Amino acid sequence: MHSTGSFLLTVIERVRAYIDEATLDAKYTNDYLVRHVIGPEMVNVISRLSNNYGNPIRVRHSIAINKTTEHYVLPPQIGEVYRVAISDSDNRVTQEFMPENEFNSRGPNWQIQGNMLSFRPLPTSDQTVDIHYIPNGDFQPHYSSSGGGLDSTKKIFTLATTPTLGDRDPRENAYAGATLRVWNDAGLLEERVIDSYNATSRQATVRVAFSTSASDSSLRYEIAPVGMNSMYQAIACSCAINLGTARNITQKQMQFILTQYKMAMKSVGDNLSNIQARKGKMFAKRTVDNSAQIFLGD
């Protein structure tokens, strides 16, 4: 890992080593690698892992709907919407909207159309619904060596105006579900899941407060995937395959990188798919879709 502990700098260092790319007077700058290579390949790796991992980050996004509006804009980086529902103050689901077929006699109830959630027929009353979804990791990662600010509650973090490497995602709520990595004054690193992000104020609100005592405006931080060496290795190898093709590296080099990629994907995939081992792989029985069944001795 890079001496800073940064995901982006670690991947850049490994990619340059794999394809024998110079550090000084390099053909590809660090900024180019982050924007055009690491960003897309990070999404590719995370998407492949999301098919069977056992610990997906779940995000709830509230939308105020009314009885005269059909379409509502969804937040970015949605991978799977698995529920549209109303919850009480204890986060218990009190009402759920079930999607139906387009040719249902009453309409589909709700549909996803591009980046919109569409209701048909229109809601019968004004209300606030929660969109439950799993993010797909499609956000702009960035690293700042001294530009982040943590407030007194230790839950609201203001991102740097100009990061050291990469760029801030300008989309509203783009970082919901991403991981915020913050180094305190002693150099200790903490990772927290971002619950919501205000693009205008650059404020990311995390679900669990940081334990660091620092609350200034010059903290080192990074927005990146969770800190797993096998995941960083898989992303680095995927980037090296991408860049190695452009550099026309030898078949022997490409085969080595591909083997390393497969090994890293196997390691991180096994870890994430089996992380919840109490009940293992199974079909859930008591769900809203089969609640009419009678369960004996379960």
MOKAWO-V491667 format. One record per residue. N is the residue number from 0. D_FIRST is the distance of its C-alpha to the first C-alpha in whole Angstrom. Layout:
N_D_FIRST ; N_D_FIRST
This chain:
0_0 ; 1_4 ; 2_6 ; 3_8 ; 4_6 ; 5_8 ; 6_8 ; 7_10 ; 8_8 ; 9_5 ; 10_8 ; 11_10 ; 12_8 ; 13_9 ; 14_12 ; 15_13 ; 16_12 ; 17_14 ; 18_17 ; 19_17 ; 20_18 ; 21_18 ; 22_16 ; 23_20 ; 24_22 ; 25_21 ; 26_23 ; 27_20 ; 28_19 ; 29_16 ; 30_19 ; 31_20 ; 32_17 ; 33_17 ; 34_20 ; 35_21 ; 36_19 ; 37_16 ; 38_18 ; 39_21 ; 40_18 ; 41_17 ; 42_20 ; 43_21 ; 44_19 ; 45_20 ; 46_23 ; 47_23 ; 48_22 ; 49_24 ; 50_27 ; 51_27 ; 52_24 ; 53_26 ; 54_24 ; 55_25 ; 56_25 ; 57_29 ; 58_30 ; 59_33 ; 60_35 ; 61_38 ; 62_41 ; 63_44 ; 64_47 ; 65_50 ; 66_53 ; 67_54 ; 68_50 ; 69_49 ; 70_46 ; 71_43 ; 72_39 ; 73_36 ; 74_33 ; 75_30 ; 76_28 ; 77_30 ; 78_29 ; 79_32 ; 80_35 ; 81_36 ; 82_39 ; 83_41 ; 84_43 ; 85_44 ; 86_43 ; 87_45 ; 88_43 ; 89_42 ; 90_40 ; 91_42 ; 92_43 ; 93_47 ; 94_47 ; 95_45 ; 96_46 ; 97_46 ; 98_46 ; 99_49 ; 100_49 ; 101_50 ; 102_54 ; 103_54 ; 104_58 ; 105_56 ; 106_53 ; 107_50 ; 108_49 ; 109_46 ; 110_44 ; 111_40 ; 112_41 ; 113_39 ; 114_37 ; 115_40 ; 116_41 ; 117_45 ; 118_48 ; 119_51 ; 120_53 ; 121_53 ; 122_52 ; 123_55 ; 124_54 ; 125_52 ; 126_49 ; 127_45 ; 128_43 ; 129_39 ; 130_37 ; 131_35 ; 132_32 ; 133_29 ; 134_26 ; 135_25 ; 136_22 ; 137_23 ; 138_22 ; 139_21 ; 140_17 ; 141_17 ; 142_15 ; 143_17 ; 144_16 ; 145_20 ; 146_22 ; 147_22 ; 148_25 ; 149_26 ; 150_30 ; 151_31 ; 152_31 ; 153_27 ; 154_28 ; 155_28 ; 156_25 ; 157_26 ; 158_24 ; 159_24 ; 160_26 ; 161_24 ; 162_20 ; 163_18 ; 164_17 ; 165_18 ; 166_22 ; 167_23 ; 168_25 ; 169_29 ; 170_30 ; 171_32 ; 172_30 ; 173_27 ; 174_24 ; 175_26 ; 176_24 ; 177_21 ; 178_18 ; 179_18 ; 180_15 ; 181_16 ; 182_16 ; 183_19 ; 184_20 ; 185_19 ; 186_15 ; 187_15 ; 188_14 ; 189_16 ; 190_17 ; 191_20 ; 192_22 ; 193_24 ; 194_27 ; 195_29 ; 196_28 ; 197_31 ; 198_30 ; 199_33 ; 200_32 ; 201_28 ; 202_28 ; 203_26 ; 204_28 ; 205_26 ; 206_27 ; 207_26 ; 208_26 ; 209_24 ; 210_24 ; 211_23 ; 212_26 ; 213_25 ; 214_27 ; 215_27 ; 216_26 ; 217_23 ; 218_20 ; 219_17 ; 220_16 ; 221_15 ; 222_17 ; 223_14 ; 224_15 ; 225_14 ; 226_11 ; 227_11 ; 228_8 ; 229_11 ; 230_12 ; 231_9 ; 232_10 ; 233_13 ; 234_13 ; 235_11 ; 236_14 ; 237_17 ; 238_16 ; 239_16 ; 240_19 ; 241_21 ; 242_20 ; 243_21 ; 244_24 ; 245_25 ; 246_24 ; 247_26 ; 248_24 ; 249_26 ; 250_26 ; 251_25 ; 252_21 ; 253_22 ; 254_23 ; 255_20 ; 256_17 ; 257_20 ; 258_20 ; 259_16 ; 260_17 ; 261_19 ; 262_18 ; 263_15 ; 264_18 ; 265_20 ; 266_17 ; 267_16 ; 268_20 ; 269_22 ; 270_20 ; 271_21 ; 272_24 ; 273_25 ; 274_24 ; 275_27 ; 276_29 ; 277_32 ; 278_34 ; 279_32 ; 280_33 ; 281_37 ; 282_39 ; 283_40 ; 284_43 ; 285_44 ; 286_43 ; 287_45 ; 288_46 ; 289_48 ; 290_49 ; 291_53 ; 292_52 ; 293_53 ; 294_51 ; 295_52 ; 296_51 ; 297_47
